[in-house]
Amino acid sequence: MRRNWIELDEGSNRATQNEIYASMNEQSHIVINGHTFRELREPEAFVLMFDPDTDTIGLRPASVATHNAYRVRNRGGRRRHRYVTAARLARNADKTD
């Protein structure tokens, strides 16, 4: 059988160590790379925000004493990624559909 392969031309979607990077994984963790964490001045927590009109998630640096703040966790590894557990945000965002 002959194959009709189409090569994707977007290239790698991995951020370099000097690029801003954030994603949300299947465990509802919002993960940011070390560079992004440093650019945000290494906050101890974030207030999570959601815009239902554009399905956009926002992170506002905060202290752990801030109302609605979620503590930043160390993901480990040599790249020093950080994450915030966003399961509640994901559940509430699903309700806005």
Helices and strands as residue ranges (DSSP letters): E 22-24, E 29-32, H 34-39, E 45-51, E 56-62, E 69-71, E 73-76, E 81-85, H 87-95
